[in-house]
Every structure is written in C-alpha cells, then in structure tokens.
Amino acid sequence: MLLSFTVLMSWRFSGVAAHEWIGLTLIALIVTHLVVHWGWVESSVARIVTARRRRFVPLLLNAALFLTMGTALVSGIVISKVAFPNKLSPGDYLHWHSLHEMSATITLFILALHVALNWDRIRTGCRHLVEISRGRAGRIPRTRQLSTIDLVRRVAWVIGLCAVVYGLTLVAAAFTLLGARSHGVPATT
C-alpha cells in the first residue's frame, strides 16, 4: 500500500489514467487491510474504554489516516477524468481538486508516522515472508480462524466507516462550495 501511495503522489510521472486506476486499486487494498486488522481496531477501542491511554495515540493516528486517505480517495473519484468522467464546472472542479490535494498531502505525513510506529511489525512480517519464500519458515504465528459472522461483521464495519468518510467529504465539499460562492465565485450551470 505504501508503494501504491508513493506512485499516486507522483502522478505527473505515472499519468492521470494510471493515477486513477492505482487509486481505485488502493481502495480495495485499504478495505482488505481494515478487514484483516479489524481485531486490532476493536481491541484498541476496548483498551481506551478501559483507560489504557497508552494506545490512544496510535488509534488517533489511524483514525486520522483513515479520514484523510478516505477524503483523498472520495475527492479523487469526484474529480476523475478517466475512470469516472465527471461533469463538474471548472469552479467546482477546482474546489474538489484542492480538497483532494490537501487531503493527500496530509495523508502523506500521517502515513509516514503510521509506518514509523508500526515499523517493527512491518519488518517482522517481511522477514517472515522472505523465510517462507526460501523454504525456511520457522515458527508460523498462530492465527485464529474467522467465523463467517465475524467476517461479515468486520466487512459491515468497514463499509459503514467508508460511508461515514464519504458523507463527511460531501459535507466538507458543500461547505467549501458555499463559502466560495459567497465570496463571488460563480455558480455552476
């Protein structure tokens, strides 16, 4: 996902079409990542509720990452020229584009913090994958089998959170457009 995001941030090299299709692929990767790691989200929220504040910062960071990346992805779909051609007026396009750029830039910084805080886990996972590819896998971590109900519950939560981000993005865009029009920007035709 980090590689995908890095390519997305350098869209002038990859081109608009590749930028849009990689962005859509990233949505699938993020949803998969959230479904796989939903247990961590639940346990982190439970720890905060039981007053273990040590986990508050990573949870807050992940929530901010989810909101900013979600905003970048939703606004990217709205301003799409290839995957989902839009009918935005030039003024509306500029407002959505500025929201897209701002949220993507903020996401870049939060993503760097996210990777830094989870570096040990990333390194351990990569080492394990290398050992598996060389046929020298040592102790394979035990994983708990997900029941169908758990999987459906996780997917429902992720879809619900995605809907919330989409809604918040639309509300933010509406306020941005209303504010711009009150400052003399012409209305859409």
N, CA and C atoms as an extended XYZ file, in Angstrom:
567
Properties=species:S:1:pos:R:3:atomname:S:1:resname:S:1:resid:I:1 pbc="F F F"
N         0.832       -1.188        0.000 N   MET     1
C         0.000        0.000        0.000 CA  MET     1
C         0.875        1.250        0.000 C   MET     1
N         1.991        1.191        0.723 N   LEU     2
C         2.881        2.345        0.759 CA  LEU     2
C         3.433        2.637       -0.634 C   LEU     2
N         3.797        1.594       -1.364 N   LEU     3
C         4.292        1.768       -2.728 CA  LEU     3
C         3.213        2.380       -3.623 C   LEU     3
N         1.980        1.892       -3.488 N   SER     4
C         0.868        2.446       -4.272 CA  SER     4
C         0.687        3.925       -3.974 C   SER     4
N         0.738        4.277       -2.705 N   PHE     5
C         0.538        5.674       -2.331 CA  PHE     5
C         1.680        6.542       -2.841 C   PHE     5
N         2.897        6.017       -2.823 N   THR     6
C         4.042        6.762       -3.335 CA  THR     6
C         3.885        7.040       -4.829 C   THR     6
N         3.439        6.023       -5.575 N   VAL     7
C         3.189        6.221       -7.007 CA  VAL     7
C         2.065        7.230       -7.217 C   VAL     7
N         1.039        7.168       -6.379 N   LEU     8
C        -0.075        8.114       -6.507 CA  LEU     8
C         0.368        9.554       -6.258 C   LEU     8
N         1.294        9.738       -5.339 N   MET     9
C         1.751       11.098       -5.041 CA  MET     9
C         2.597       11.674       -6.169 C   MET     9
N         3.115       10.835       -7.050 N   SER    10
C         3.907       11.320       -8.184 CA  SER    10
C         3.136       11.095       -9.481 C   SER    10
N         1.909       11.573       -9.542 N   TRP    11
C         1.019       11.330      -10.669 CA  TRP    11
C         1.525       11.946      -11.963 C   TRP    11
N         2.350       12.954      -11.875 N   ARG    12
C         2.861       13.572      -13.106 CA  ARG    12
C         3.775       12.605      -13.862 C   ARG    12
N         4.395       11.657      -13.147 N   PHE    13
C         5.241       10.652      -13.791 CA  PHE    13
C         4.425        9.468      -14.310 C   PHE    13
N         3.401        9.095      -13.559 N   SER    14
C         2.614        7.916      -13.950 CA  SER    14
C         1.505        8.253      -14.942 C   SER    14
N         1.079        9.497      -14.973 N   GLY    15
C        -0.020        9.900      -15.847 CA  GLY    15
C        -1.349        9.834      -15.107 C   GLY    15
N        -2.323       10.565      -15.604 N   VAL    16
C        -3.621       10.665      -14.938 CA  VAL    16
C        -4.350        9.327      -14.932 C   VAL    16
N        -4.348        8.622      -16.056 N   ALA    17
C        -5.082        7.346      -16.127 CA  ALA    17
C        -4.523        6.341      -15.126 C   ALA    17
N        -3.209        6.170      -15.095 N   ALA    18
C        -2.600        5.236      -14.136 CA  ALA    18
C        -2.870        5.700      -12.701 C   ALA    18
N        -2.812        6.999      -12.476 N   HIS    19
C        -3.083        7.561      -11.144 CA  HIS    19
C        -4.482        7.170      -10.670 C   HIS    19
N        -5.454        7.308      -11.541 N   GLU    20
C        -6.830        6.983      -11.155 CA  GLU    20
C        -7.017        5.489      -10.916 C   GLU    20
N        -6.488        4.649      -11.790 N   TRP    21
C        -6.680        3.201      -11.626 CA  TRP    21
C        -5.911        2.662      -10.431 C   TRP    21
N        -4.722        3.195      -10.170 N   ILE    22
C        -3.977        2.784       -8.970 CA  ILE    22
C        -4.727        3.235       -7.723 C   ILE    22
N        -5.326        4.427       -7.771 N   GLY    23
C        -6.130        4.916       -6.647 CA  GLY    23
C        -7.310        4.004       -6.363 C   GLY    23
N        -7.979        3.546       -7.403 N   LEU    24
C        -9.104        2.618       -7.209 CA  LEU    24
C        -8.622        1.284       -6.637 C   LEU    24
N        -7.467        0.823       -7.086 N   THR    25
C        -6.889       -0.402       -6.534 CA  THR    25
C        -6.548       -0.212       -5.067 C   THR    25
N        -6.065        0.980       -4.728 N   LEU    26
C        -5.726        1.262       -3.334 CA  LEU    26
C        -6.955        1.175       -2.434 C   LEU    26
N        -8.118        1.562       -2.953 N   ILE    27
C        -9.350        1.433       -2.158 CA  ILE    27
C        -9.566       -0.021       -1.767 C   ILE    27
N        -9.400       -0.931       -2.720 N   ALA    28
C        -9.561       -2.365       -2.416 CA  ALA    28
C        -8.517       -2.828       -1.405 C   ALA    28
N        -7.291       -2.358       -1.529 N   LEU    29
C        -6.242       -2.738       -0.577 CA  LEU    29
C        -6.551       -2.227        0.830 C   LEU    29
N        -7.052       -1.007        0.916 N   ILE    30
C        -7.371       -0.434        2.227 CA  ILE    30
C        -8.516       -1.196        2.885 C   ILE    30
N        -9.548       -1.492        2.118 N   VAL    31
C       -10.672       -2.254        2.675 CA  VAL    31
C       -10.190       -3.618        3.152 C   VAL    31
N        -9.359       -4.288        2.362 N   THR    32
C        -8.813       -5.590        2.768 CA  THR    32
C        -7.971       -5.446        4.029 C   THR    32
N        -7.120       -4.428        4.075 N   HIS    33
C        -6.265       -4.183        5.242 CA  HIS    33
C        -7.111       -3.973        6.496 C   HIS    33
N        -8.167       -3.187        6.375 N   LEU    34
C        -9.027       -2.936        7.529 CA  LEU    34
C        -9.766       -4.196        7.979 C   LEU    34
N       -10.240       -4.976        7.030 N   VAL    35
C       -10.948       -6.211        7.394 CA  VAL    35
C       -10.000       -7.173        8.104 C   VAL    35
N        -8.780       -7.312        7.578 N   VAL    36
C        -7.807       -8.234        8.177 CA  VAL    36
C        -7.412       -7.777        9.580 C   VAL    36
N        -7.247       -6.471        9.776 N   HIS    37
C        -6.761       -5.957       11.058 CA  HIS    37
C        -7.871       -5.369       11.927 C   HIS    37
N        -9.111       -5.714       11.657 N   TRP    38
C       -10.215       -5.158       12.422 CA  TRP    38
C       -10.142       -5.552       13.898 C   TRP    38
N        -9.596       -6.714       14.191 N   GLY    39
C        -9.441       -7.128       15.592 CA  GLY    39
C        -8.598       -6.139       16.377 C   GLY    39
N        -7.556       -5.597       15.738 N   TRP    40
C        -6.722       -4.601       16.408 CA  TRP    40
C        -7.539       -3.353       16.707 C   TRP    40
N        -8.358       -2.927       15.749 N   VAL    41
C        -9.184       -1.732       15.954 CA  VAL    41
C       -10.103       -1.942       17.160 C   VAL    41
N       -10.784       -3.083       17.188 N   GLU    42
C       -11.698       -3.366       18.299 CA  GLU    42
C       -10.965       -3.417       19.636 C   GLU    42
N        -9.814       -4.088       19.671 N   SER    43
C        -9.094       -4.197       20.944 CA  SER    43
C        -8.533       -2.847       21.377 C   SER    43
N        -8.124       -2.007       20.433 N   SER    44
C        -7.618       -0.678       20.789 CA  SER    44
C        -8.715        0.201       21.369 C   SER    44
N        -9.879        0.139       20.764 N   VAL    45
C       -11.009        0.907       21.306 CA  VAL    45
C       -11.368        0.382       22.697 C   VAL    45
N       -11.368       -0.933       22.862 N   ALA    46
C       -11.684       -1.518       24.172 CA  ALA    46
C       -10.664       -1.090       25.223 C   ALA    46
N        -9.382       -1.025       24.843 N   ARG    47
C        -8.346       -0.602       25.801 CA  ARG    47
C        -8.540        0.841       26.226 C   ARG    47
N        -8.946        1.687       25.289 N   ILE    48
C        -9.173        3.089       25.642 CA  ILE    48
C       -10.362        3.205       26.583 C   ILE    48
N       -11.389        2.424       26.291 N   VAL    49
C       -12.570        2.446       27.152 CA  VAL    49
C       -12.199        1.990       28.561 C   VAL    49
N       -11.270        1.045       28.669 N   THR    50
C       -10.851        0.566       29.991 CA  THR    50
C        -9.682        1.389       30.539 C   THR    50
N        -9.435        2.567       29.958 N   ALA    51
C        -8.488        3.564       30.475 CA  ALA    51
C        -7.029        3.209       30.283 C   ALA    51
N        -6.688        2.472       29.264 N   ARG    52
C        -5.273        2.279       28.934 CA  ARG    52
C        -4.927        3.306       27.866 C   ARG    52
N        -4.490        4.430       28.295 N   ARG    53
C        -4.284        5.560       27.386 CA  ARG    53
C        -3.058        5.399       26.490 C   ARG    53
N        -2.225        4.447       26.775 N   ARG    54
C        -1.016        4.230       26.003 CA  ARG    54
C        -1.345        3.966       24.527 C   ARG    54
N        -2.459        3.353       24.245 N   ARG    55
C        -2.855        3.004       22.882 CA  ARG    55
C        -3.685        4.099       22.225 C   ARG    55
N        -3.893        5.212       22.908 N   PHE    56
C        -4.734        6.264       22.364 CA  PHE    56
C        -4.088        6.937       21.152 C   PHE    56
N        -2.803        7.205       21.228 N   VAL    57
C        -2.118        7.896       20.135 CA  VAL    57
C        -2.145        7.073       18.846 C   VAL    57
N        -1.782        5.779       18.869 N   PRO    58
C        -1.875        5.014       17.611 CA  PRO    58
C        -3.298        4.948       17.060 C   PRO    58
N        -4.281        4.819       17.936 N   LEU    59
C        -5.660        4.768       17.468 CA  LEU    59
C        -6.071        6.102       16.854 C   LEU    59
N        -5.704        7.186       17.487 N   LEU    60
C        -5.998        8.520       16.949 CA  LEU    60
C        -5.291        8.725       15.612 C   LEU    60
N        -4.035        8.295       15.523 N   LEU    61
C        -3.288        8.403       14.278 CA  LEU    61
C        -3.958        7.599       13.166 C   LEU    61
N        -4.382        6.374       13.476 N   ASN    62
C        -5.050        5.540       12.477 CA  ASN    62
C        -6.392        6.127       12.055 C   ASN    62
N        -7.119        6.719       12.984 N   ALA    63
C        -8.392        7.362       12.646 CA  ALA    63
C        -8.150        8.558       11.719 C   ALA    63
N        -7.126        9.349       12.027 N   ALA    64
C        -6.791       10.491       11.172 CA  ALA    64
C        -6.345       10.012        9.789 C   ALA    64
N        -5.567        8.934        9.746 N   LEU    65
C        -5.140        8.368        8.466 CA  LEU    65
C        -6.344        7.907        7.651 C   LEU    65
N        -7.279        7.252        8.318 N   PHE    66
C        -8.479        6.773        7.630 CA  PHE    66
C        -9.286        7.943        7.072 C   PHE    66
N        -9.471        8.990        7.861 N   LEU    67
C       -10.257       10.142        7.408 CA  LEU    67
C        -9.581       10.894        6.274 C   LEU    67
N        -8.281       11.146        6.397 N   THR    68
C        -7.606       11.915        5.350 CA  THR    68
C        -7.464       11.097        4.066 C   THR    68
N        -7.128        9.815        4.202 N   MET    69
C        -6.996        8.991        3.000 CA  MET    69
C        -8.365        8.774        2.357 C   MET    69
N        -9.384        8.581        3.182 N   GLY    70
C       -10.736        8.440        2.650 CA  GLY    70
C       -11.178        9.689        1.906 C   GLY    70
N       -10.860       10.842        2.452 N   THR    71
C       -11.202       12.105        1.793 CA  THR    71
C       -10.457       12.233        0.460 C   THR    71
N        -9.179       11.861        0.453 N   ALA    72
C        -8.402       11.923       -0.791 CA  ALA    72
C        -8.987       10.981       -1.840 C   ALA    72
N        -9.388        9.789       -1.423 N   LEU    73
C        -9.924        8.821       -2.378 CA  LEU    73
C       -11.297        9.236       -2.904 C   LEU    73
N       -12.166        9.700       -2.015 N   VAL    74
C       -13.508       10.122       -2.449 CA  VAL    74
C       -13.410       11.342       -3.362 C   VAL    74
N       -12.618       12.319       -2.964 N   SER    75
C       -12.486       13.509       -3.813 CA  SER    75
C       -11.804       13.161       -5.137 C   SER    75
N       -10.928       12.166       -5.119 N   GLY    76
C       -10.306       11.708       -6.362 CA  GLY    76
C       -11.313       11.105       -7.324 C   GLY    76
N       -12.270       10.371       -6.772 N   ILE    77
C       -13.325        9.810       -7.618 CA  ILE    77
C       -14.186       10.929       -8.190 C   ILE    77
N       -14.482       11.936       -7.373 N   VAL    78
C       -15.323       13.044       -7.833 CA  VAL    78
C       -14.647       13.814       -8.974 C   VAL    78
N       -13.322       14.010       -8.913 N   ILE    79
C       -12.643       14.792       -9.954 CA  ILE    79
C       -12.078       13.915      -11.072 C   ILE    79
N       -12.408       12.647      -11.057 N   SER    80
C       -11.884       11.704      -12.042 CA  SER    80
C       -12.157       12.166      -13.476 C   SER    80
N       -11.168       11.959      -14.330 N   LYS    81
C       -11.313       12.297      -15.745 CA  LYS    81
C       -11.340       11.045      -16.618 C   LYS    81
N       -10.832        9.921      -16.092 N   VAL    82
C       -10.707        8.702      -16.892 CA  VAL    82
C       -11.648        7.605      -16.394 C   VAL    82
N       -11.498        7.202      -15.143 N   ALA    83
C       -12.269        6.081      -14.600 CA  ALA    83
C       -13.748        6.425      -14.462 C   ALA    83
N       -14.041        7.613      -13.942 N   PHE    84
C       -15.417        8.084      -13.772 CA  PHE    84
C       -15.488        9.528      -14.268 C   PHE    84
N       -15.552        9.733      -15.584 N   PRO    85
C       -15.568       11.113      -16.100 CA  PRO    85
C       -16.680       11.938      -15.443 C   PRO    85
N       -16.331       13.148      -15.034 N   ASN    86
C       -17.278       13.982      -14.287 CA  ASN    86
C       -17.823       15.097      -15.148 C   ASN    86
N       -18.847       15.732      -14.640 N   LYS    87
C       -19.484       16.866      -15.313 CA  LYS    87
C       -19.401       18.107      -14.419 C   LYS    87
N       -18.293       18.255      -13.710 N   LEU    88
C       -18.147       19.395      -12.813 CA  LEU    88
C       -17.842       20.667      -13.593 C   LEU    88
N       -18.343       21.768      -13.087 N   SER    89
C       -17.972       23.059      -13.664 CA  SER    89
C       -16.514       23.322      -13.287 C   SER    89
N       -15.845       24.205      -13.998 N   PRO    90
C       -14.449       24.495      -13.646 CA  PRO    90
C       -14.273       24.942      -12.191 C   PRO    90
N       -15.210       25.750      -11.690 N   GLY    91
C       -15.110       26.202      -10.297 CA  GLY    91
C       -15.257       25.057       -9.313 C   GLY    91
N       -16.254       24.194       -9.548 N   ASP    92
C       -16.445       23.035       -8.666 CA  ASP    92
C       -15.246       22.093       -8.743 C   ASP    92
N       -14.731       21.901       -9.952 N   TYR    93
C       -13.574       21.025      -10.121 CA  TYR    93
C       -12.387       21.540       -9.302 C   TYR    93
N       -12.151       22.848       -9.374 N   LEU    94
C       -11.020       23.422       -8.633 CA  LEU    94
C       -11.179       23.237       -7.130 C   LEU    94
N       -12.398       23.385       -6.615 N   HIS    95
C       -12.619       23.201       -5.179 CA  HIS    95
C       -12.385       21.745       -4.774 C   HIS    95
N       -12.939       20.810       -5.538 N   TRP    96
C       -12.726       19.389       -5.233 CA  TRP    96
C       -11.262       19.019       -5.387 C   TRP    96
N       -10.601       19.584       -6.398 N   HIS    97
C        -9.189       19.277       -6.633 CA  HIS    97
C        -8.332       19.781       -5.472 C   HIS    97
N        -8.633       20.977       -4.971 N   SER    98
C        -7.856       21.496       -3.835 CA  SER    98
C        -8.091       20.641       -2.593 C   SER    98
N        -9.323       20.173       -2.380 N   LEU    99
C        -9.601       19.260       -1.266 CA  LEU    99
C        -8.811       17.963       -1.448 C   LEU    99
N        -8.753       17.469       -2.675 N   HIS   100
C        -8.020       16.246       -2.994 CA  HIS   100
C        -6.524       16.412       -2.708 C   HIS   100
N        -5.942       17.497       -3.179 N   GLU   101
C        -4.512       17.735       -2.963 CA  GLU   101
C        -4.179       17.921       -1.487 C   GLU   101
N        -5.004       18.707       -0.790 N   MET   102
C        -4.735       18.964        0.627 CA  MET   102
C        -4.829       17.671        1.440 C   MET   102
N        -5.882       16.883        1.216 N   SER   103
C        -6.034       15.653        1.994 CA  SER   103
C        -4.945       14.638        1.647 C   SER   103
N        -4.515       14.591        0.389 N   ALA   104
C        -3.440       13.675        0.005 CA  ALA   104
C        -2.116       14.071        0.654 C   ALA   104
N        -1.846       15.354        0.726 N   THR   105
C        -0.605       15.826        1.356 CA  THR   105
C        -0.608       15.526        2.852 C   THR   105
N        -1.722       15.787        3.514 N   ILE   106
C        -1.816       15.475        4.947 CA  ILE   106
C        -1.691       13.975        5.157 C   ILE   106
N        -2.306       13.187        4.277 N   THR   107
C        -2.221       11.731        4.369 CA  THR   107
C        -0.773       11.272        4.277 C   THR   107
N         0.017       11.894        3.418 N   LEU   108
C         1.415       11.507        3.259 CA  LEU   108
C         2.159       11.610        4.591 C   LEU   108
N         1.962       12.686        5.323 N   PHE   109
C         2.649       12.864        6.598 CA  PHE   109
C         2.131       11.877        7.654 C   PHE   109
N         0.826       11.687        7.691 N   ILE   110
C         0.267       10.743        8.665 CA  ILE   110
C         0.698        9.319        8.327 C   ILE   110
N         0.761        8.988        7.039 N   LEU   111
C         1.203        7.662        6.616 CA  LEU   111
C         2.650        7.414        7.027 C   LEU   111
N         3.485        8.432        6.935 N   ALA   112
C         4.874        8.287        7.381 CA  ALA   112
C         4.929        7.965        8.876 C   ALA   112
N         4.129        8.641        9.671 N   LEU   113
C         4.065        8.340       11.110 CA  LEU   113
C         3.526        6.933       11.353 C   LEU   113
N         2.517        6.534       10.588 N   HIS   114
C         1.919        5.207       10.722 CA  HIS   114
C         2.970        4.122       10.455 C   HIS   114
N         3.733        4.297        9.392 N   VAL   115
C         4.783        3.322        9.065 CA  VAL   115
C         5.853        3.325       10.152 C   VAL   115
N         6.234        4.492       10.627 N   ALA   116
C         7.262        4.570       11.677 CA  ALA   116
C         6.806        3.865       12.954 C   ALA   116
N         5.556        4.076       13.355 N   LEU   117
C         5.063        3.442       14.583 CA  LEU   117
C         4.898        1.936       14.442 C   LEU   117
N         4.693        1.465       13.229 N   ASN   118
C         4.478        0.032       13.005 CA  ASN   118
C         5.672       -0.641       12.337 C   ASN   118
N         6.835        0.014       12.347 N   TRP   119
C         7.984       -0.497       11.634 CA  TRP   119
C         8.396       -1.900       12.089 C   TRP   119
N         8.372       -2.158       13.392 N   ASP   120
C         8.754       -3.485       13.885 CA  ASP   120
C         7.835       -4.567       13.326 C   ASP   120
N         6.556       -4.305       13.296 N   ARG   121
C         5.604       -5.276       12.739 CA  ARG   121
C         5.832       -5.480       11.243 C   ARG   121
N         6.085       -4.399       10.529 N   ILE   122
C         6.322       -4.489        9.086 CA  ILE   122
C         7.584       -5.298        8.820 C   ILE   122
N         8.648       -4.993        9.554 N   ARG   123
C         9.920       -5.706        9.376 CA  ARG   123
C         9.773       -7.187        9.688 C   ARG   123
N         9.077       -7.511       10.775 N   THR   124
C         8.872       -8.908       11.146 CA  THR   124
C         8.060       -9.634       10.074 C   THR   124
N         7.017       -8.994        9.572 N   GLY   125
C         6.206       -9.606        8.520 CA  GLY   125
C         6.994       -9.839        7.246 C   GLY   125
N         7.833       -8.873        6.871 N   CYS   126
C         8.656       -9.028        5.661 CA  CYS   126
C         9.677      -10.142        5.845 C   CYS   126
N        10.308      -10.203        7.009 N   ARG   127
C        11.261      -11.303        7.276 CA  ARG   127
C        10.575      -12.650        7.171 C   ARG   127
N         9.388      -12.733        7.720 N   HIS   128
C         8.648      -13.993        7.677 CA  HIS   128
C         8.329      -14.378        6.232 C   HIS   128
N         7.933      -13.414        5.408 N   LEU   129
C         7.656      -13.700        4.004 CA  LEU   129
C         8.908      -14.163        3.258 C   LEU   129
N        10.060      -13.550        3.564 N   VAL   130
C        11.312      -13.963        2.938 CA  VAL   130
C        11.661      -15.389        3.357 C   VAL   130
N        11.493      -15.701        4.634 N   GLU   131
C        11.775      -17.060        5.110 CA  GLU   131
C        10.860      -18.079        4.445 C   GLU   131
N         9.607      -17.740        4.268 N   ILE   132
C         8.667      -18.645        3.599 CA  ILE   132
C         9.103      -18.856        2.149 C   ILE   132
N         9.484      -17.767        1.465 N   SER   133
C         9.878      -17.888        0.059 CA  SER   133
C        11.151      -18.716       -0.110 C   SER   133
N        12.007      -18.726        0.900 N   ARG   134
C        13.228      -19.526        0.849 CA  ARG   134
C        13.016      -20.935        1.387 C   ARG   134
N        11.824      -21.212        1.840 N   GLY   135
C        11.520      -22.538        2.364 CA  GLY   135
C        12.068      -22.780        3.754 C   GLY   135
N        12.416      -21.710        4.456 N   ARG   136
C        12.977      -21.854        5.796 CA  ARG   136
C        12.083      -21.221        6.859 C   ARG   136
N        10.819      -21.290        6.642 N   ALA   137
C         9.904      -20.667        7.607 CA  ALA   137
C        10.026      -21.368        8.946 C   ALA   137
N        10.284      -20.583        9.933 N   GLY   138
C        10.366      -21.129       11.290 CA  GLY   138
C         8.976      -21.279       11.860 C   GLY   138
N         8.838      -20.793       13.041 N   ARG   139
C         7.553      -20.872       13.709 CA  ARG   139
C         6.549      -19.981       12.997 C   ARG   139
N         5.484      -20.569       12.543 N   ILE   140
C         4.428      -19.809       11.889 CA  ILE   140
C         3.479      -19.305       12.966 C   ILE   140
N         3.250      -18.001       12.997 N   PRO   141
C         2.371      -17.478       14.046 CA  PRO   141
C         0.973      -18.085       13.941 C   PRO   141
N         0.422      -18.371       15.092 N   ARG   142
C        -0.932      -18.926       15.116 CA  ARG   142
C        -1.919      -17.822       14.795 C   ARG   142
N        -2.820      -18.155       13.923 N   THR   143
C        -3.879      -17.214       13.599 CA  THR   143
C        -5.211      -17.861       13.918 C   THR   143
N        -6.106      -17.048       14.322 N   ARG   144
C        -7.412      -17.561       14.693 CA  ARG   144
C        -8.285      -17.583       13.451 C   ARG   144
N        -8.988      -18.683       13.283 N   GLN   145
C        -9.903      -18.827       12.148 CA  GLN   145
C       -11.099      -17.906       12.360 C   GLN   145
N       -11.398      -17.097       11.353 N   LEU   146
C       -12.542      -16.193       11.441 CA  LEU   146
C       -13.811      -16.935       11.061 C   LEU   146
N       -14.824      -16.768       11.880 N   SER   147
C       -16.112      -17.346       11.511 CA  SER   147
C       -16.758      -16.447       10.449 C   SER   147
N       -17.724      -16.962        9.768 N   THR   148
C       -18.417      -16.188        8.735 CA  THR   148
C       -19.075      -14.956        9.344 C   THR   148
N       -19.631      -15.106       10.533 N   ILE   149
C       -20.290      -13.978       11.193 CA  ILE   149
C       -19.277      -12.894       11.531 C   ILE   149
N       -18.084      -13.291       12.030 N   ASP   150
C       -17.039      -12.307       12.327 CA  ASP   150
C       -16.604      -11.571       11.067 C   ASP   150
N       -16.443      -12.313        9.985 N   LEU   151
C       -16.029      -11.699        8.732 CA  LEU   151
C       -17.091      -10.717        8.227 C   LEU   151
N       -18.344      -11.117        8.259 N   VAL   152
C       -19.430      -10.239        7.823 CA  VAL   152
C       -19.495       -8.996        8.709 C   VAL   152
N       -19.312       -9.183       10.014 N   ARG   153
C       -19.328       -8.043       10.950 CA  ARG   153
C       -18.193       -7.072       10.634 C   ARG   153
N       -17.000       -7.605       10.382 N   ARG   154
C       -15.869       -6.746       10.053 CA  ARG   154
C       -16.112       -5.978        8.755 C   ARG   154
N       -16.586       -6.667        7.742 N   VAL   155
C       -16.856       -6.016        6.463 CA  VAL   155
C       -17.930       -4.941        6.628 C   VAL   155
N       -18.953       -5.230        7.422 N   ALA   156
C       -20.019       -4.246        7.649 CA  ALA   156
C       -19.467       -2.997        8.337 C   ALA   156
N       -18.599       -3.164        9.316 N   TRP   157
C       -17.998       -2.023        9.995 CA  TRP   157
C       -17.156       -1.196        9.032 C   TRP   157
N       -16.360       -1.867        8.217 N   VAL   158
C       -15.502       -1.152        7.277 CA  VAL   158
C       -16.354       -0.394        6.257 C   VAL   158
N       -17.385       -1.021        5.732 N   ILE   159
C       -18.271       -0.343        4.779 CA  ILE   159
C       -18.964        0.840        5.455 C   ILE   159
N       -19.386        0.659        6.692 N   GLY   160
C       -20.007        1.755        7.434 CA  GLY   160
C       -19.059        2.926        7.627 C   GLY   160
N       -17.809        2.631        7.992 N   LEU   161
C       -16.824        3.699        8.157 CA  LEU   161
C       -16.543        4.395        6.829 C   LEU   161
N       -16.485        3.625        5.752 N   CYS   162
C       -16.279        4.226        4.429 CA  CYS   162
C       -17.443        5.149        4.078 C   CYS   162
N       -18.651        4.747        4.415 N   ALA   163
C       -19.826        5.589        4.158 CA  ALA   163
C       -19.757        6.878        4.968 C   ALA   163
N       -19.283        6.789        6.204 N   VAL   164
C       -19.142        7.987        7.045 CA  VAL   164
C       -18.126        8.942        6.425 C   VAL   164
N       -16.969        8.417        5.988 N   VAL   165
C       -15.955        9.275        5.359 CA  VAL   165
C       -16.513        9.913        4.095 C   VAL   165
N       -17.233        9.136        3.303 N   TYR   166
C       -17.839        9.677        2.084 CA  TYR   166
C       -18.794       10.817        2.436 C   TYR   166
N       -19.628       10.600        3.435 N   GLY   167
C       -20.569       11.637        3.859 CA  GLY   167
C       -19.871       12.879        4.369 C   GLY   167
N       -18.835       12.691        5.191 N   LEU   168
C       -18.088       13.839        5.709 CA  LEU   168
C       -17.397       14.608        4.582 C   LEU   168
N       -16.900       13.878        3.596 N   THR   169
C       -16.265       14.539        2.447 CA  THR   169
C       -17.278       15.382        1.684 C   THR   169
N       -18.469       14.836        1.478 N   LEU   170
C       -19.502       15.599        0.769 CA  LEU   170
C       -19.922       16.830        1.559 C   LEU   170
N       -20.040       16.702        2.861 N   VAL   171
C       -20.404       17.850        3.703 CA  VAL   171
C       -19.306       18.914        3.640 C   VAL   171
N       -18.039       18.479        3.749 N   ALA   172
C       -16.924       19.432        3.676 CA  ALA   172
C       -16.897       20.130        2.324 C   ALA   172
N       -17.141       19.382        1.271 N   ALA   173
C       -17.151       19.978       -0.067 CA  ALA   173
C       -18.303       20.961       -0.216 C   ALA   173
N       -19.455       20.620        0.331 N   ALA   174
C       -20.607       21.516        0.246 CA  ALA   174
C       -20.311       22.842        0.960 C   ALA   174
N       -19.699       22.752        2.156 N   PHE   175
C       -19.339       23.980        2.867 CA  PHE   175
C       -18.300       24.780        2.098 C   PHE   175
N       -17.352       24.087        1.477 N   THR   176
C       -16.334       24.769        0.685 CA  THR   176
C       -16.967       25.485       -0.497 C   THR   176
N       -17.869       24.797       -1.202 N   LEU   177
C       -18.524       25.407       -2.356 CA  LEU   177
C       -19.407       26.568       -1.940 C   LEU   177
N       -20.146       26.418       -0.838 N   LEU   178
C       -20.996       27.513       -0.363 CA  LEU   178
C       -20.168       28.724        0.033 C   LEU   178
N       -19.051       28.470        0.704 N   GLY   179
C       -18.167       29.564        1.100 CA  GLY   179
C       -17.568       30.271       -0.096 C   GLY   179
N       -17.199       29.507       -1.124 N   ALA   180
C       -16.614       30.101       -2.327 CA  ALA   180
C       -17.652       30.951       -3.056 C   ALA   180
N       -18.863       30.458       -3.136 N   ARG   181
C       -19.908       31.207       -3.852 CA  ARG   181
C       -20.249       32.490       -3.111 C   ARG   181
N       -20.162       32.468       -1.792 N   SER   182
C       -20.456       33.693       -1.044 CA  SER   182
C       -19.330       34.732       -1.208 C   SER   182
N       -18.179       34.261       -1.743 N   HIS   183
C       -17.073       35.185       -1.991 CA  HIS   183
C       -16.948       35.557       -3.477 C   HIS   183
N       -18.021       35.340       -4.248 N   GLY   184
C       -18.034       35.817       -5.620 CA  GLY   184
C       -17.710       34.784       -6.679 C   GLY   184
N       -17.488       33.535       -6.327 N   VAL   185
C       -17.230       32.511       -7.354 CA  VAL   185
C       -18.573       32.176       -7.997 C   VAL   185
N       -18.648       32.175       -9.335 N   PRO   186
C       -19.942       31.941       -9.987 CA  PRO   186
C       -20.486       30.542       -9.720 C   PRO   186
N       -21.815       30.432       -9.719 N   ALA   187
C       -22.480       29.145       -9.502 CA  ALA   187
C       -22.321       28.269      -10.727 C   ALA   187
N       -22.525       26.963      -10.524 N   THR   188
C       -22.410       26.020      -11.633 CA  THR   188
C       -23.598       26.174      -12.564 C   THR   188
N       -23.408       25.784      -13.806 N   THR   189
C       -24.513       25.878      -14.769 CA  THR   189
C       -25.142       24.545      -14.992 C   THR   189
